[in-house]
Amino acid sequence: MYARPFSLYPPLMKFSGRISRVGESATLEVTRRSKELEASGIDVIDLSAGEPDFDSPPEAIEAAVDALRGGMTRYTAAAGIPELRQAIAEDYSDRFGAPWQTNQVVVTVGGKTGLLELALTLLDRGDEAILPSPYWVTFPEQIRLAGAEPVIVESRPEEGFRVQPERIVDAFTEATRLVILNSPCNPTGSVISAEDLRSIVEACAEREIVVLSDETYERFLYDGAEFASVARLAEEFPDTVILCGSFSKTYAMTGWRVGFVIAPQPVVKRVVALQSHATSNPTTFAMVGALAALRRAGPSIPAMTAEYQVRRDLVTARLSAMEGVECLAPAGAFYAFPRVADCYAESAESGPVGSVAFCSHLLDTARVATVPGVAFGADDFLRISFACSRDKLDRGLERMASAVRARSR
C-alpha cells in the first residue's frame, strides 16, 4: 500500500489551551531576528535587549570557578543553598529593616522563573491580576498561563507614567487576587513613590489581595530618585507583600540565571514544591557566584549607575531632537520609552502603521533593533535599551534619526 509523505497528513498534535494563549516574548523575538540578520552578514545595531554590557563581577566568577573545582556540581535543596538564602534575607534586613527570615527566601532560576512560579501558586482560573500599563511583556502572559485574566490599569505619559493608587483600587473586583507592581519600571523607567506604594498595599491588605513587587532594577536610579521597596512594609503587612528580585541586572549576571522570591512562609512552601518539579534547584555553582556578588561586589554598582545615567542623558536628548519623537527621561532602570506615533503613516500603503510596523521599518531600513510598544501595552511607543556602549548608542540613534527624517519628507 502506498504511504503518503508525512507532510501531507493533517496535523495530529493537539496543544493545550494555556500555551495557545501565549506568544513569544517580543524582546526575545526581536533579538532573534536581529541575530539572524547579523548571521547573514548584515550590520545590525541591537538596542532591544535589556542586558548589561558590563562584565560579571570578578568576585562572582572566581567563586563559581572555585565551586566547580571543589566539586559543587550536584543537586541542592530545591529552595537553593541556605547560605545565599540567608544572605538575601540579611541584605533586606540591613537595607530596609525587613523581618524576613531564611525560610521565607527561595532562590529561583532567574527572576522570570520566580515570577512564573508565583503566578502559578497564587492564581487560578477565574481570578484576576491587576497590572499597570505599560508593563513588562512577560507579566500578562504569565497571568494567562496561570489561567487568570490580567486587568490592565493605564498609567499616562503626561503624568510621568505614575502608577495611580486610585485607579488600582477602582479596578478591584470580587475576582481580584493579585496586584503586580514593577519599580523601577521596565519599560518606562518610572519609580513608584513610598506614599503611593503604601496606599496600594493598605488597600490590598484590607481586601486580602496580594501585592507582588518586581524590584529587579532597584539599584539603578537617577537624578536623586528615591526607591520605595515593599520590604519596608513587610513587618506591617506580612501576609500582603511579596518581593521578586534578580542578580541579572544588578550584577550584570544575566546568563547565570539566579533570581529570588521573598514571601510569607506558606507561599514559599508551595513555590518550593512547584520548583522541585520544574527545575529541581538553581545551578549550584551559579548560586555560589551570586553569594559572592551579594557580599563583595556592591561597590561596583554606583559606577554602573553613573555610566547608565550618562547614557540615559545621551539617549533622551537625541530622541527628543528627532521630529515627531517625544521622550521622557526615565527615573530608573536602563530603558528609554519614546512616543513615536507621530512617525507612523496614515495607512499601510504610505508607510508603517503602529509600533510593530515601525520597529520592523527601523530594522529593515536602518538596521536598528528596537522593541514595539504594543508588546508593553502602549502601541504609540517603542523601547530602547541603553545597557550598551555609548558608541553603539550613538551609531544606532543616528541611523534611527536618518530613518525618521526620511519618513517625514
Phi and psi in degrees as a GROMACS rama.xvg file:
@    title "Ramachandran Plot"
@    xaxis  label "Phi"
@    yaxis  label "Psi"
@TYPE xy
-75.8246  128.043  TYR-2
-100.006  125.187  ALA-3
-67.8249  150.903  ARG-4
-56.0221  145.302  PRO-5
-56.144  -35.8107  PHE-6
-64.2841  -17.6661  SER-7
-87.6543  -12.656  LEU-8
-72.026  149.043  TYR-9
-65.8814  150.498  PRO-10
-61.6937  134.244  PRO-11
-99.5479  -17.7735  LEU-12
-74.9434  128.345  MET-13
-109.984  128.998  LYS-14
-102.482  153.63  PHE-15
-69.2285  153.199  SER-16
-62.0647  -35.6586  GLY-17
-67.3556  -39.6159  ARG-18
-75.3951  -26.1797  ILE-19
-69.2385  -17.3181  SER-20
-89.2943  -3.3274  ARG-21
-114.494  131.212  VAL-22
-101.734  168.506  GLY-23
-64.8685  144.195  GLU-24
-55.3136  126.897  SER-25
-62.0624  -37.2746  ALA-26
-66.7687  -42.4197  THR-27
-71.1064  -31.9841  LEU-28
-64.5321  -42.934  GLU-29
-64.8321  -43.2394  VAL-30
-60.5295  -42.3003  THR-31
-61.1177  -46.5206  ARG-32
-65.7426  -37.8991  ARG-33
-62.5908  -42.8688  SER-34
-64.9182  -35.9802  LYS-35
-63.3799  -41.4655  GLU-36
-65.6283  -42.5023  LEU-37
-62.2428  -39.1051  GLU-38
-64.6689  -24.8335  ALA-39
-89.1187  7.39881  SER-40
94.9069  8.04267  GLY-41
-91.7303  134.9  ILE-42
-79.7059  106.937  ASP-43
-114.82  135.395  VAL-44
-101.553  112.531  ILE-45
-93.3007  107.709  ASP-46
-110.088  25.1639  LEU-47
-99.1074  -36.7193  SER-48
-83.6224  136.434  ALA-49
-88.2244  66.8132  GLY-50
-128.544  116.8  GLU-51
-55.4368  141.617  PRO-52
-92.5671  5.37757  ASP-53
-79.3962  156.733  PHE-54
-75.7239  151.405  ASP-55
-60.7732  151.556  SER-56
-59.1968  135.632  PRO-57
-58.1967  -31.3969  PRO-58
-61.2222  -39.7889  GLU-59
-68.9937  -43.2138  ALA-60
-62.2924  -47.2031  ILE-61
-62.2256  -42.1053  GLU-62
-65.5033  -40.0582  ALA-63
-67.0223  -41.4358  ALA-64
-63.6813  -44.2398  VAL-65
-60.9816  -38.1714  ASP-66
-64.8262  -41.3419  ALA-67
-61.3576  -48.198  LEU-68
-65.1279  -28.4762  ARG-69
-85.242  4.47091  GLY-70
87.7463  15.8902  GLY-71
-82.6918  70.947  MET-72
-126.66  16.9352  THR-73
-110.558  174.584  ARG-74
-59.5996  151.937  TYR-75
-121.81  -176.062  THR-76
-58.7253  147.939  ALA-77
-58.3384  -31.3533  ALA-78
-78.8209  -5.7161  ALA-79
104.676  170.126  GLY-80
-68.2877  137.247  ILE-81
-61.481  -31.4126  PRO-82
-62.3995  -40.2755  GLU-83
-72.9047  -40.3148  LEU-84
-60.6337  -43.7303  ARG-85
-64.9495  -41.9337  GLN-86
-64.3682  -37.3097  ALA-87
-65.0502  -45.6869  ILE-88
-60.5554  -42.7045  ALA-89
-66.1599  -36.1763  GLU-90
-61.7078  -43.9458  ASP-91
-73.5105  -27.16  TYR-92
-68.4779  -44.2146  SER-93
-67.1257  -41.6088  ASP-94
-86.7324  -31.5366  ARG-95
-128.54  -0.497247  PHE-96
71.8773  23.0047  GLY-97
-71.695  143.812  ALA-98
-88.5302  7.09473  PRO-99
-60.9882  142.235  TRP-100
-110.213  169.088  GLN-101
-54.288  -38.6236  THR-102
-75.1644  1.4177  ASN-103
-103.887  6.86495  GLN-104
-113.833  132.683  VAL-105
-120.7  127.251  VAL-106
-85.6009  131.955  VAL-107
-121.639  167.387  THR-108
-81.0303  76.7315  VAL-109
82.4848  158.141  GLY-110
-63.8811  -31.9  GLY-111
-61.7421  -42.0454  LYS-112
-65.7433  -39.1344  THR-113
-59.6774  -42.8319  GLY-114
-64.9469  -41.4171  LEU-115
-64.309  -43.7058  LEU-116
-62.5836  -36.2365  GLU-117
-67.5207  -42.1575  LEU-118
-60.0723  -44.2664  ALA-119
-69.1384  -26.4997  LEU-120
-80.923  -37.5732  THR-121
-99.4294  -20.1381  LEU-122
-114.693  150.752  LEU-123
-139.856  172.256  ASP-124
-59.3617  133.138  ARG-125
92.9077  -12.8652  GLY-126
-79.7229  162.236  ASP-127
-125.216  143.358  GLU-128
-123.971  125.256  ALA-129
-84.1485  133.098  ILE-130
-136.955  111.892  LEU-131
-63.685  145.324  PRO-132
-118.056  142.07  SER-133
-67.0854  146.424  PRO-134
-127.502  158.755  TYR-135
-63.0044  138.263  TRP-136
-56.7473  -27.8485  VAL-137
-82.95  -23.6556  THR-138
-55.8148  -55.2994  PHE-139
-63.3612  -32.5604  PRO-140
-67.6995  -39.175  GLU-141
-67.3268  -37.7805  GLN-142
-61.2165  -44.2041  ILE-143
-67.7847  -37.1282  ARG-144
-58.9598  -33.105  LEU-145
-78.2642  -2.91738  ALA-146
90.2644  -1.31621  GLY-147
-94.0654  179.148  ALA-148
-119.025  130.98  GLU-149
-75.3094  135.568  PRO-150
-110.381  111.097  VAL-151
-87.2708  128.28  ILE-152
-116.517  119.358  VAL-153
-73.8431  138.279  GLU-154
-115.664  144.223  SER-155
-113.012  143.555  ARG-156
-62.2487  -35.5225  PRO-157
-67.6624  -13.242  GLU-158
-105.983  15.694  GLU-159
68.663  24.282  GLY-160
58.4655  29.4913  PHE-161
-66.6369  134.607  ARG-162
-76.983  116.045  VAL-163
-90.7881  115.508  GLN-164
-55.7888  -36.2276  PRO-165
-61.5197  -38.9188  GLU-166
-70.4532  -34.014  ARG-167
-62.5582  -49.4255  ILE-168
-63.249  -39.8821  VAL-169
-62.6479  -23.0157  ASP-170
-85.9997  -6.51436  ALA-171
-62.458  138.918  PHE-172
-135.512  179.623  THR-173
-63.6872  -20.9291  GLU-174
-91.6619  -4.53798  ALA-175
-69.334  123.984  THR-176
-118.547  -21.0983  ARG-177
-149.704  141.183  LEU-178
-119.201  126.283  VAL-179
-106.005  124.603  ILE-180
-117.252  149.681  LEU-181
-141.752  105.245  ASN-182
-142.527  130.792  SER-183
-55.4955  147.909  PRO-184
-86.9562  135.962  CYS-185
-102.245  107.288  ASN-186
-113.206  -6.95605  PRO-187
-83.995  -22.8292  THR-188
78.9376  6.16844  GLY-189
-70.4513  152.643  SER-190
-124.328  126.142  VAL-191
-75.0463  140.842  ILE-192
-81.4518  159.197  SER-193
-61.7781  -37.7187  ALA-194
-65.2839  -46.3715  GLU-195
-66.3067  -38.7224  ASP-196
-62.0967  -46.1765  LEU-197
-60.9486  -42.0378  ARG-198
-59.9644  -42.794  SER-199
-67.3817  -45.0602  ILE-200
-64.281  -42.1107  VAL-201
-61.2641  -44.9974  GLU-202
-63.7254  -38.2151  ALA-203
-70.4217  -40.0497  CYS-204
-60.9088  -37.6764  ALA-205
-62.5531  -28.3418  GLU-206
-110.208  9.27114  ARG-207
57.8224  41.3958  GLU-208
-103.03  138.312  ILE-209
-87.0079  139.812  VAL-210
-106.218  117.474  VAL-211
-104.457  116.848  LEU-212
-108.23  115.567  SER-213
-89.5714  110.533  ASP-214
-114.729  37.0142  GLU-215
-57.5658  -35.336  THR-216
-103.825  22.3409  TYR-217
-60.3433  -24.7222  GLU-218
-86.2172  -10.9512  ARG-219
-105.747  94.2006  PHE-220
-129.953  147.635  LEU-221
-129.092  156.98  TYR-222
56.5291  33.7941  ASP-223
76.4289  13.9937  GLY-224
-60.2178  139.659  ALA-225
-101.725  137.9  GLU-226
-95.2719  131.096  PHE-227
-108.342  119.003  ALA-228
-108.177  145.002  SER-229
-65.2242  -14.1188  VAL-230
-58.8683  -33.3458  ALA-231
-69.2811  -17.7489  ARG-232
-104.825  0.629774  LEU-233
-66.7689  -34.0329  ALA-234
-71.5211  -38.5298  GLU-235
-75.9722  -34.3344  GLU-236
-127.946  64.2909  PHE-237
-65.0094  -25.8225  PRO-238
-99.2619  4.609  ASP-239
-107.298  -37.8279  THR-240
-102.287  139.781  VAL-241
-131.964  140.342  ILE-242
-119.047  138.957  LEU-243
-123.906  134.341  CYS-244
-139.81  179.577  GLY-245
-154.05  150.463  SER-246
-88.1439  -10.059  PHE-247
-60.201  -49.3853  SER-248
-87.1835  -47.5333  LYS-249
-56.3863  -40.6263  THR-250
-115.517  16.034  TYR-251
52.4345  51.924  ALA-252
-125.227  42.9263  MET-253
-58.0106  -44.4346  THR-254
-74.6946  -10.9855  GLY-255
-74.8434  -26.362  TRP-256
55.4233  66.0445  ARG-257
-130.629  117.682  VAL-258
-131.591  -170.358  GLY-259
-160.359  155.19  PHE-260
-123.28  136.688  VAL-261
-124.584  123.043  ILE-262
-154.06  169.101  ALA-263
-55.693  147.607  PRO-264
-57.4078  -38.2285  GLN-265
-61.5398  -34.3473  PRO-266
-68.7983  -45.5169  VAL-267
-57.3453  -43.0755  VAL-268
-56.3968  -41.9868  LYS-269
-77.5483  -35.0581  ARG-270
-63.5836  -41.9536  VAL-271
-63.457  -41.3806  VAL-272
-61.1559  -43.3184  ALA-273
-63.7307  -45.9812  LEU-274
-64.0512  -32.2185  GLN-275
-62.1413  -26.9578  SER-276
-95.8447  -20.8692  HIS-277
-90.1234  -50.35  ALA-278
-127.911  -2.34243  THR-279
65.9669  -75.7916  SER-280
-153.997  160.431  ASN-281
-64.2318  160.923  PRO-282
-59.1315  127.25  THR-283
-59.6594  -54.338  THR-284
-70.9514  -24.3556  PHE-285
-67.0401  -37.3081  ALA-286
-65.5568  -36.7913  MET-287
-63.1975  -41.9006  VAL-288
-63.5849  -40.2127  GLY-289
-63.9442  -38.8202  ALA-290
-61.5775  -43.063  LEU-291
-64.1689  -39.0385  ALA-292
-63.2745  -44.9295  ALA-293
-63.5306  -38.7151  LEU-294
-81.6361  -30.8572  ARG-295
-128.883  -11.2282  ARG-296
-100.833  5.67522  ALA-297
-54.4559  -38.8322  GLY-298
-60.641  -16.9798  PRO-299
-80.6126  -15.4023  SER-300
-68.3304  -44.1274  ILE-301
-59.3201  -35.6621  PRO-302
-66.7495  -41.1039  ALA-303
-62.4094  -44.1215  MET-304
-62.3762  -41.9892  THR-305
-61.8697  -40.5758  ALA-306
-67.9156  -39.6141  GLU-307
-61.7206  -37.1339  TYR-308
-65.9163  -39.7453  GLN-309
-60.45  -44.6667  VAL-310
-65.7568  -41.1423  ARG-311
-56.9048  -46.0463  ARG-312
-63.7377  -39.4654  ASP-313
-62.0632  -47.9092  LEU-314
-66.5247  -47.8457  VAL-315
-65.5368  -36.6109  THR-316
-66.2903  -44.7325  ALA-317
-66.8014  -41.5404  ARG-318
-65.9685  -42.8912  LEU-319
-65.3516  -23.1424  SER-320
-80.3547  -11.0713  ALA-321
-80.4839  137.383  MET-322
-63.9211  128.446  GLU-323
83.8536  5.46327  GLY-324
-117.223  133.573  VAL-325
-122.963  135.93  GLU-326
-143.077  117.937  CYS-327
-77.2094  146.805  LEU-328
-78.2524  117.634  ALA-329
-66.7875  144.2  PRO-330
-84.4697  -15.4967  ALA-331
-160.25  -175.377  GLY-332
62.3955  -160.568  ALA-333
-139.453  50.0301  PHE-334
-131.554  144.487  TYR-335
-104.259  144.687  ALA-336
-130.855  72.2311  PHE-337
-75.2298  147.113  PRO-338
-83.5553  123.93  ARG-339
-124.783  11.2285  VAL-340
-59.8794  -28.7492  ALA-341
-71.694  -8.51924  ASP-342
-91.4603  -7.43522  CYS-343
-75.7589  151.209  TYR-344
-81.013  164.486  ALA-345
-78.976  -20.0694  GLU-346
-150.496  159.259  SER-347
-63.1623  -25.3947  ALA-348
-69.8759  -27.8177  GLU-349
-102.52  0.782569  SER-350
149.974  -174.178  GLY-351
-68.3427  132.753  PRO-352
-117.767  120.409  VAL-353
91.5712  163.789  GLY-354
-69.0012  -34.1682  SER-355
-64.0024  -47.7404  VAL-356
-65.0132  -38.8366  ALA-357
-67.8691  -42.0972  PHE-358
-66.3892  -36.866  CYS-359
-63.922  -38.7962  SER-360
-61.721  -43.7373  HIS-361
-63.5696  -40.1116  LEU-362
-70.3991  -40.0138  LEU-363
-75.7412  -35.7819  ASP-364
-101.601  -38.4545  THR-365
-102.932  -10.3915  ALA-366
58.7329  44.3063  ARG-367
-123.158  126.85  VAL-368
-97.0545  122.655  ALA-369
-131.354  175.702  THR-370
-113.689  127.934  VAL-371
-64.5548  138.169  PRO-372
-64.3599  -24.2282  GLY-373
-60.1319  -27.765  VAL-374
-66.109  -21.1526  ALA-375
-103.945  7.74994  PHE-376
84.0978  20.8799  GLY-377
-145.342  88.4426  ALA-378
-70.7385  -14.147  ASP-379
-81.1392  -1.54475  ASP-380
-124.782  169.957  PHE-381
-140.294  160.856  LEU-382
-110.956  134.326  ARG-383
-121.807  129.549  ILE-384
-90.3641  133.636  SER-385
-108.035  28.7528  PHE-386
-88.7154  48.3369  ALA-387
-148.604  172.893  CYS-388
-64.6113  156.781  SER-389
-62.3617  -37.5592  ARG-390
-62.3639  -44.4247  ASP-391
-63.8689  -42.2666  LYS-392
-62.7074  -44.0979  LEU-393
-60.744  -45.8052  ASP-394
-69.5293  -40.233  ARG-395
-66.1154  -41.2223  GLY-396
-70.6086  -33.0398  LEU-397
-65.2616  -42.0896  GLU-398
-62.6145  -42.5129  ARG-399
-63.9301  -42.6265  MET-400
-60.5995  -39.4382  ALA-401
-64.7112  -39.5415  SER-402
-67.1373  -38.1957  ALA-403
-68.5843  -41.5567  VAL-404
-62.0395  -42.8393  ARG-405
-64.6199  -36.6815  ALA-406
-67.9171  -33.0091  ARG-407
-83.131  -8.29184  SER-408
